[in-house]
Amino acid sequence: MKVGVVTFPGTLDDVDAQRAAKIAGHEAIALWHGDHDLRGVDAIILPGGFSYGDYLRAGAISRFSPVMAEIIEAAGKGMPVLGICNGFQVLCESHLLPGALIRNDHRKFVCRDQRLRIENNQTAWTSAYDAGQEVTIVLKNGEGGFIADEDTLDRLEGEGRVVARYLEVNPNGSMRDIAGITNERGNVVGLMPHPEHSVEALTGSGTDGLGFFTSLSRIAETVFA
């Protein structure tokens, strides 16, 4: 599949996301925040970083980038979209996902190998995992606390839209230990940890994150067979 990776001013994990897509067997296409077309890609990754310096709120300015109008429209038609860390924040600011991400409850930046449980393996980005599978993926954030009102949280839980949950320790105060969520259709996923940093044994962080990118291959087998 052709996987577009968007670069905003302040993005810093775009090259890592492109590499992860390539390792998973896809063609990585660089997209710029000012683009008005998606260059024929089949899926989109909004990578981590500090888009527009995280001014106002993390992801708040990126939501108005020209490329986001195209991504919002494409997501509505079913295109797989993965937002990682800052990309998760952009998805929430764009209302492609509910809730918001706020400052970590301990008010410190956190960087660690984080244990997770995959709660939903029926999304475009998690089908390579088993439901309930436990993985370890790199986490690094300063504004990673997921919040939502109780009705929204109950709906996410009841509809099985919690994609991943923190295990052993909650690193940022996210409500109900939520590390990632999906939309109703399962094509849009927001994830606070960084799977693109856990795709090669050489880095010392393992390969548990690779499944987020190889999951797209199952879509390709279905759609392009």
N, C-alpha and C positions, 0 to 999 in steps of 0.2 A: 504494500500500500504506500501511497505518497502521504507522508506525515508532515504537515506544516508546523513549524516552531516559530512562535512570534517573539520578536525582540522589541521591547519598549525601552525608552531612555531609562537606564538604571537596572535593566535586566542583567543578571550575571550567570544564570545557569542554562542559557539557551544552547550553548555549544555542547554541554553535558547531555541535554535532552536530545539534541540531534544525534549524538554518538549512541545514546541508548536505543534510539529508534533504528539506527543502522545495525547495531549488534543484534537486534531482534529481527533483522531481515527486511526492514523497510527502507524506502528512499526518503531521506530527510530534505525538506524544502524550507529554506529560510524565508520568513515573512517579516516585513517591517510594519511597525505600528501605524505608519501613514499610508499603507497600501489600501486600495479600494477593491481589490479582488484577491481571491484565495489561490490563484494559480493552479486550479484544478486538483487541489489536494483532497484526500479521502478522509483525513482526520486532522485534528488540531491539538497542539500542546501549548498551553500558556505556562511558561516556565517560572522558576523562582527568581527572586531578586528584590529590588527596591524600586519598582517602577515609579518614575517621576519623583524619586526621593521619598516616597511614602508621605508626601505632603497631603494635607487635609486628613485623609485616612488612607491606609494601605489599599491600593487598587482603585481609589476613588476617581483619580484623574484618568487612568488608563481606560476606564469604562467608556470614556468619550472619544477614544482614538478611532480614526476612520475604520481600521480593520475590525474593530469590535462590532460595528454595524453589520458587517458581512458575516462574522462569526455567530452573532445572535440569530441572524436569519438562517444560516446553515444548520445551527443546532436545532432550531425549530423544525427543520426538515429531517432530522435524525442523524446528522453528522456526528461522529464521536468527538468529544471535546474533553480533554483532561487539563485541569488547572492544578498546578503543583505549588504549594506554599503561597507565594504572592499571586500565582495564577488562580488559586482557590479564592483568595480575597477579591480578585477581579471578577470572578464568576458570581460571587455574592453581591458585589456592587452592581453588577449588570443584571441582577435578578434572574439569572439562569439557575441559580441555586438559592434556597432560603437561608436566613440567618446572617450572621456577621462574624468577623474575626477581630478580636480586641487584644490589647496588651496582655502578655503573660501575667498570671496572677501574682507571681513573685517579682515582677518588674525587671527581670533580667533576661538577656538573650540566652537561649539554650542550644547546645550542640551536643548530640549524643547518638549512639546506636539505640534505636527505640524498638521495643517489642510490640507487635501489633497482632490482632486477630482479624482475619478477613471474614466479615460478617455476611457479605453479599457477593456471591461469585456469578451473578446473573447480569452484570453490566458489561458494556463494551470493553472495559478496561480491566476486568477482574476474572474473566472466564477461565483463565489458565490456572487459577487457584482452586483448591477445594474449599467448600464452605466450612468455616471454623478453623481453617489452617492458620497456624501461628508463624509469623515471619519477623525478621529483624531488618529494619530499614533506617537509613540515616535521617535524622531530624535536626533541623536548625531553624529557629525562628525567634522573633521578639514579640510578634503580634499573632500568636497562634491559638489563642483561646476561642473556641467556637461557642457562640451563644445564640439562643433563639428563645422565643416565649414558650411556655409549657405546652400550649396547643400544637405548635409547630414541632417541638421535640417528640410529643406523643404521636403525631402523624408520621414523622420520619421513622420512628420505632415500629409503629403499627403496620406501615407499608413496606417494611424491610429495606428502607433507603439509607440506613447506616451502612456504609461500605466497609469501614475499618474502625477498630476501637483500640485505644491504648491499653496495654497490659503492664502489670507490675508497678508502674508509676505513671501518673498523669503529669506530663511535663510542662503544661501551660495553663491548667485550670479549665480545659474544655468541658462543657456541660456533658454529663453522662459518658465521659471518657471518649467522646467522638473525635476520631482522627480524619474521617472522610465521609462524604455523603454523595448521593446521586439524585438526579431528577427522576420524575415519575417514569420516564421512558427508558432510563438506564443508559442513555448515550452520553450524558454529561456527568462527569465525576470531578469532585474537588477533594484534594488530599493534602494535608499539611506536611507529612513527611516527604522525603525526596527519594523516590524509587530510582531516579536516574543516577544517583550516587551509589547504588547497590546493584550493579549489573556485571561487575567484573571482580573475580577473586583477587586480582592483582592489587586492587586498591585497599584490601584488608577489610572491606565492609561487606563482603559476601555478594551473593547474586540473587538474594530474595526479592529484589525489586524488579527483576527482569520480566516477571509475569505480567506486570502492568502494560508492557509493550508487546510481548508476544501474544497477549489476548487478542490484539487486533488481527492477527493471522487467522483466527477462527472466523472473523467477519469476512476476511478476504476469501476464505475457502467457500463461504456460503454465497456471498454476493457475486464474486468474480469467477466462480467455478464454471 
